[in-house]
Amino acid sequence: MNDIKSVLERLQKEVGLAFFGITDSKTNKFIDKILNANHVFVAGKGRSDLIAQCFAMRLMQLGIPTYHIGDCTTPSITKGDLLIAISGSGKTQTIKIIMEEAKKAGGRVVLLTCKKSKKELAMLKGIDQIIEINAKTKQDINSKISIAPLGTLFEEASFLYLDAVVVLIMEKQHIQECMLGKRHSNLE
């Protein structure tokens, strides 16, 4: 596999397999949480944070009051709000603390993470919903799940899944693409 076409075909296949276990039921519950929240907060660290920022931008463009954790203009999370945390391992200390603080403040928490064992899932207490992507984490460097290095498969699959969620919200709320364009930054 030393040509770009072979690598791209392999990566496409791996991303497709990463969605094993993603269901309409889980996704619809996630969408309902987003649409019923007073405010949505998104958080991630490292490359997962880049995915979080992309999703926050799309939610804002959908007209959903959305904030990225870490921005100096982010308000307090309160009851009726939703935190969407993105962490491949689900163990990133900063993200764990943010999820705990969100729960203490009365917010709901959704975690987008890599596939977990039953034992690992039991350790993630207090989370309202866990959406699992069938991908390796950066700690799984000897895994044969993906040829992509470290947590790349998780990040790619997370990006595509969250974009699909945006499309479903657009359909559910009858939002046209031109409406998103009107909310796109004009200070670039």
C-alpha positions as CSV (number, residue, x, y, z in Angstrom):
1,M,0.0,0.0,0.0
2,N,2.4,2.6,-1.2
3,D,0.1,4.7,-3.4
4,I,-2.3,7.5,-2.5
5,K,-5.4,5.7,-4.0
6,S,-4.8,2.6,-1.9
7,V,-4.3,4.6,1.3
8,L,-7.4,6.7,0.6
9,E,-9.5,3.6,-0.1
10,R,-8.3,2.0,3.1
11,L,-9.1,5.1,5.2
12,Q,-12.6,5.4,3.7
13,K,-13.3,1.8,4.6
14,E,-12.0,2.4,8.2
15,V,-14.1,5.5,8.6
16,G,-17.2,3.6,7.5
17,L,-16.5,0.8,10.0
18,A,-16.1,3.4,12.7
19,F,-19.9,4.0,12.6
20,F,-20.7,0.5,13.6
21,G,-23.1,0.8,16.5
22,I,-24.3,4.3,15.7
23,T,-28.1,4.1,15.4
24,D,-31.0,6.4,14.5
25,S,-32.3,6.0,18.0
26,K,-29.1,7.2,19.7
27,T,-28.7,10.0,17.2
28,N,-32.3,11.2,17.5
29,K,-31.9,11.4,21.3
30,F,-28.7,13.4,20.9
31,I,-30.5,15.8,18.5
32,D,-33.4,16.2,20.9
33,K,-30.9,17.1,23.6
34,I,-29.4,19.7,21.4
35,L,-32.7,21.2,20.3
36,N,-34.2,21.2,23.8
37,A,-31.1,22.8,25.5
38,N,-31.2,26.5,26.5
39,H,-27.5,26.7,25.5
40,V,-25.1,24.2,24.1
41,F,-21.4,24.1,25.2
42,V,-18.8,22.1,23.4
43,A,-15.4,20.9,24.7
44,G,-12.4,18.9,23.6
45,K,-8.7,18.9,24.0
46,G,-6.1,18.7,21.3
47,R,-7.4,17.6,17.9
48,S,-10.7,16.7,19.4
49,D,-11.1,20.3,20.3
50,L,-10.7,21.3,16.7
51,I,-13.7,19.0,15.9
52,A,-15.6,20.6,18.8
53,Q,-14.9,24.1,17.4
54,C,-16.2,23.0,14.0
55,F,-19.4,21.6,15.5
56,A,-19.9,24.7,17.6
57,M,-19.7,26.8,14.5
58,R,-22.3,24.8,12.7
59,L,-24.7,24.8,15.7
60,M,-24.3,28.6,15.9
61,Q,-25.0,28.8,12.2
62,L,-28.2,26.7,12.8
63,G,-29.3,29.4,15.2
64,I,-28.6,27.4,18.3
65,P,-27.0,29.4,21.1
66,T,-23.6,27.6,21.3
67,Y,-20.4,28.2,23.2
68,H,-16.9,26.7,22.9
69,I,-15.3,26.0,26.3
70,G,-12.1,27.9,26.7
71,D,-13.3,31.0,24.8
72,C,-13.2,34.1,27.1
73,T,-16.8,35.0,26.1
74,T,-18.2,31.6,27.3
75,P,-20.9,32.1,30.0
76,S,-21.6,29.8,32.9
77,I,-23.4,26.6,32.2
78,T,-26.7,26.2,34.1
79,K,-29.7,24.0,34.4
80,G,-31.3,23.4,31.0
81,D,-28.0,23.6,29.2
82,L,-26.1,20.9,27.4
83,L,-22.4,20.1,27.3
84,I,-21.1,18.1,24.4
85,A,-17.7,16.7,25.3
86,I,-15.4,15.1,22.7
87,S,-12.7,12.8,24.0
88,G,-11.4,9.6,22.3
89,S,-10.2,8.1,25.5
90,G,-12.9,9.6,27.7
91,K,-10.2,9.9,30.3
92,T,-8.7,13.3,29.4
93,Q,-8.5,14.9,32.8
94,T,-9.6,18.4,31.7
95,I,-12.6,17.0,29.9
96,K,-13.5,14.9,33.0
97,I,-13.4,17.9,35.2
98,I,-15.5,20.0,32.7
99,M,-18.1,17.2,32.6
100,E,-18.2,17.0,36.4
101,E,-18.6,20.8,36.7
102,A,-21.4,20.8,34.1
103,K,-23.3,18.1,36.0
104,K,-22.8,20.0,39.3
105,A,-24.3,23.1,37.7
106,G,-27.4,21.2,36.6
107,G,-26.4,20.8,32.9
108,R,-26.8,17.6,30.8
109,V,-23.7,15.9,29.4
110,V,-23.2,14.0,26.2
111,L,-19.8,12.4,25.6
112,L,-18.6,11.5,22.1
113,T,-15.8,8.9,22.6
114,C,-14.2,5.7,21.3
115,K,-15.8,2.4,21.8
116,K,-15.6,1.3,25.5
117,S,-15.7,-1.9,27.4
118,K,-18.6,-2.4,29.9
119,K,-16.1,-1.7,32.7
120,E,-15.0,1.5,31.1
121,L,-18.6,2.6,30.5
122,A,-19.4,2.0,34.2
123,M,-16.6,4.3,35.2
124,L,-18.2,7.2,33.2
125,K,-20.9,8.0,35.8
126,G,-23.3,10.8,35.5
127,I,-23.1,11.2,31.8
128,D,-26.6,11.6,30.2
129,Q,-25.6,10.0,26.9
130,I,-22.5,8.3,25.5
131,I,-22.0,8.1,21.7
132,E,-19.3,5.6,20.8
133,I,-17.2,5.8,17.7
134,N,-15.6,2.4,16.8
135,A,-12.1,3.8,16.6
136,K,-8.7,3.5,18.3
137,T,-7.4,6.1,20.7
138,K,-4.0,7.6,20.6
139,Q,-3.1,5.1,23.4
140,D,-3.9,2.2,21.0
141,I,-0.8,2.6,18.9
142,N,-0.4,-1.1,18.2
143,S,-4.0,-1.5,17.2
144,K,-4.8,-2.8,13.7
145,I,-8.1,-1.0,13.6
146,S,-6.6,1.8,11.4
147,I,-3.6,2.7,9.4
148,A,-4.1,6.3,10.4
149,P,-1.8,7.4,13.2
150,L,-2.8,7.9,16.9
151,G,-6.4,9.1,17.2
152,T,-6.9,10.3,13.6
153,L,-9.7,7.7,12.9
154,F,-11.7,8.9,15.9
155,E,-11.3,12.6,14.9
156,E,-12.3,11.9,11.2
157,A,-15.3,9.8,12.1
158,S,-16.4,12.3,14.8
159,F,-16.2,15.2,12.3
160,L,-18.4,13.2,9.8
161,Y,-20.8,12.0,12.4
162,L,-21.3,15.6,13.8
163,D,-21.7,16.9,10.2
164,A,-24.4,14.3,9.7
165,V,-26.1,15.5,12.9
166,V,-26.1,19.0,11.4
167,V,-27.8,17.8,8.3
168,L,-30.4,15.9,10.3
169,I,-31.1,19.0,12.4
170,M,-31.5,21.1,9.2
171,E,-34.0,18.6,7.9
172,K,-35.9,18.4,11.2
173,Q,-36.0,22.1,11.7
174,H,-36.6,22.9,7.9
175,I,-33.4,25.0,7.8
176,Q,-32.1,25.9,4.4
177,E,-28.3,26.1,3.7
178,C,-28.7,29.8,2.8
179,M,-29.9,30.4,6.4
180,L,-26.6,29.0,7.7
181,G,-24.7,31.3,5.2
182,K,-26.5,34.3,6.7
183,R,-25.0,33.5,10.1
184,H,-21.5,32.7,8.8
185,S,-18.9,35.1,10.0
186,N,-18.5,38.2,7.8
187,L,-15.4,39.3,9.7
188,E,-12.9,36.9,8.1
